[in-house]
Amino acid sequence: MRKNVPWGVWVALVMGLSVADVVHGQSQKTVVLSRQVENERHLDVHVRYGAGHFSVGPAEAGVLYHMQIEYDEDVFRPIAEYQGRSLRIGTETLGRRFRFGRDREAGEMQLRLSRDVPMDLNMDFGAVKADIDLGGIRLTRLEITTGASQTLMDISEPNPETMSRASIDVGAAEFTVRNLGNLNTEVIEIDAGVGSIELGFTGDWRQNARVSVDMGLGSLVLRFPRGLGVRLVMEDTFFTSLDSEGLVKRGDTYESLDYDDAEYQIIVDVDAAFGSVRVVWVN
């Protein structure tokens, strides 16, 4: 029986998942896998995706996860392993070199995660164009690692949970994030190699926060909402230019005029080797 069942369907049956569709076409396959919420109180989620288009968003009520993935079966295989309170999902390579070309499509993965279950979320993706919306997902910890990617991340709704830490490790990439205030965490760490980074600090701030940005070569844009108390600390930035609009230099730091009186305050430590840092204020 097993040898007559397509791989994606077999995995779904073994794991007790619902299969919406499995489409065959030369070396490209599309598989849809999902699972309903049962009695989970917390979930460790590990997402891996190699190359192509990648999107993440909140799932419908009662859904633990829903994944639709189109992949080249000669190069990748889908993974969806659920055990205990741990979920490992995405793709892994088969050890063959991936080449873009007329006969090879980049593939696509769409992932929706539960709004109902608190989770530690770890995402690791490579040469992708990523569109991520974490709004409303109950995050207790967040770790993101990117390769040569173009990423737009939004936290469009406040996080219902208090998060211990958010860590983002960006390779040679273009990375934009909006509404960091909605993460509901007091620790945000950004480690960037080469590229363009834009950090938007709008959102529903509910606690003070410390943000560290460690950059190699590239440009950094910091978008602050008016009314948020901001202290910017520049470290080892001799070869980095700074446009500090709306900040007053006080010793080795730069502060917003209302820093001491602001309801919420953030301290942003920037360590940049070469490049530029620009401050922008938004309403």
N, C-alpha and C positions, 0 to 999 in steps of 0.2 A: 504493500500500500504506500509506504513512504516514498519509494522511488518515483511514483506517478504523481506525487503532489508537488507543485512548485515550492521553492524554498521559502519564499515570503509567507505563503499560506501555511506551510508546515510549522514555521516558527510561531505564527499567530495561534494555531490550534494547540500546540504544546503549552504555550504560556497562558492560555485561556483568554486570548484577546479577540476582539471583534474585528473582522476583516471587511473593509468597505469595498476594496477594489484591488486587483492585481492585474496590471496591464503588461503585455509582452510586446517587444518590438526590437528586433535585432539584439544589440547588446544593452539597450536602454530598458530599464524596468521601472515601474511605478508600484509602490507598495504603501498601503494605508494600514496603520496599526493604532489601536486605542485600548484604553482600559478605564473602567469606572471606579470611582471612589468607593472604598469599602469601610474599613474601620481604622484607616491610617491616622495617626496622630502627628507624625512628622516624617519627612522624606528627605533622603540624600539623593540629589539628582546630578548625574554626570553626563554632559552632552559633548559628543565629539563629532566634528564634521570637517572633511578635508578640503573640498574645492567645489565651487558653484555658488548658487544663490541660497541664502540661509535666512530664515525668519522665525521669530519667536514671539508669542503673545499669550494672553490669558485664555483659558479654555472655558467652555460653557459649564454651567453649574452641574455638579455630579460627575464630571469627567476628570480623571486623574491625569491622563495625558492623551494627546491625539497627535500622531505623526503621519504626514504624507511625504514620501521621499521618492524622487526620481534619480536613479543612479546608473552608472555604467557597471554592469555585472562582471566585466572583464577586469575591472580595477578595484572596485569597492564591494563590500557587502554590508547590508544594514544590520544594526544591532539593536535589540530591545530586551534587556535582561532585567527582570524585576525579582528581587529576593529580599525578604524581610522588609526593611524600610529603605532599601537602596534601589535606585533605578539607574541603569546605564543604557544610554540611547544615542542613536546617530549612525555613523558609518565608521568602518575601519578598512584600511587598504589590504589588498591581497599580495602585496610585495612587488607589484608591477609598476613601472613608471607611468604616470598619468600625463597624457599629452592632449592639449587642446587642438582641434582641427575639424575639418569638415565631417569626418566620420566619428568624431567624439564630441558629445555634448557635455557641458559642464555639470549638469545635474542641478537638482533643487531639493531643499528640505524645508518643510513647514512644520513647526512644532508649537503645540498649544499645551500649556501647563495649568494645573489646577489652581483655582482661586480659593479652594476650601481647605487645603492641607498646608501647614507651615513647612518650609523646605530650605535646606542649604543647597544653593545652586552653583554648580561648577560648569563653565562652558569653555571649550577649547576648540578653536576653529582656525583653519589655515588660509589658503588663497580664496577668499570668499567675498561676496558682496552681501553684507549682513544688515537686516532691518529688524531691530529688537525693541519690543515694547513690554516692559515688566510691570506696567501699571496694574495695581490690584492684586498681584501675585504676592502671597504671604511669605516674604523672604526673611530668613533669620541670619543668613550669611550669603555673600555673593563673591565668586571668583571668576574672572574672565581672562583668558589668554588668547591673543590673536596673532596671526602671522602677517603676511602681506595682504591685508584686507582693507576694504572700504566699509566702514561700519557707522550706522546711525542708530543710536540707542536712546530711548525715551522711557522715562518713568512717568507715564501720563496720569496716573492716579496715585494717591498716597499709599505707602506700604502699611497694611494693617498691623504688622508685627514690628517690634523693635529689633533692628539688625545689629549684630555684634561688630561686623566689619564688612567693608566692600573693597575688594582688591582687583585692579585692572592692569594687566600686563600687555602692552601694545608693542608689536614688532615694527617693521617698516610699513607704516599704515597711515591711512586717513581715518581719524576717529572723532566722532561728534556725539556728545551726550547732552540730553536736555533734562531739566527738572530734577537735578540731583537732590534738591531739598525733600523730594518725596520718598527717598530711600529710607528715611527714619533711622539713621545711624550716626554715631559720633566719630567714626573713623573711616576715612576714604583714602585709599592709596593708589596712585597712578604711577606706573613705571613704563616709560615710553622710550623707544629706540630712535628711529629716524622717521620723520613724517610731520603731519599736521594734526594738532590736537585742539579741539574746542570743547570747553567745559561750561555747561549752563547750570547756574546755581538757583534757578527759580524753583518754585514748588512750595509745599506746605512744611515749613520748618517747625519742628517740635522739640528740638534740643540743639545745644551748641555742638560744633563739630570741628575736628582737626583734619585738614586735607594736606597730603603730601604729594608733590609732583616731581618726579625725577626724570629728566629728559636728556637725551644725547644731542641730536642735531635736528632742528626743525622749528616750527612756529607753534606757539601756544596762545590761545585766546581764552580769556576768563570773562564770562558773562554773569554779572551780579545783579540781582534785583535791588532796586532802591529800597532803603529801609533795613536791609540786612547789614549788620555790623561786620566789617571786613578788615582783617589784619593780614597783610601780605609780607612774608619774610623771604627775601632773596638770598640764596646761598650759592657760593662758587659760580657766580654768573658774570665773570669779568668779560667774556666774549659774547654776552647776550644783551640785546637792547631791550629797554623797558619803556612802554607807553603806559604811564600810571594815571590815566585820567580819573579824576574824582577822588584820588588818594593823597594824603598829606604825609610827607616823609618825617618820621620821628626816630632819630637814631638810625639803626640798621633796618628799620621796618617802615612800611607804608600802611596808613590806616584811613578808613573812611571817617568823615567828619563826625558822624553820629555813632561811632563804634562803642563808646562807653554807655550810651543811652539806648542802644538798640535792644529789642526784646530778645533776639537771638544773634549770636556772634560766631563767626568761623575764622579760624586761623589757617592760612594757606601757605605752606612751605614749598618754595620752588627752588630746585637744584637743576640748572640747565647749563650744559657745556657751551653749545653754539646755537645761535638762532635768535628768536624774538619772542617777547611776551607782551601781550596787549590786553588792557583792561577795558571792558565795555559795560556800561550801565543800562539796564532795561527797566521799563515800567511794569 
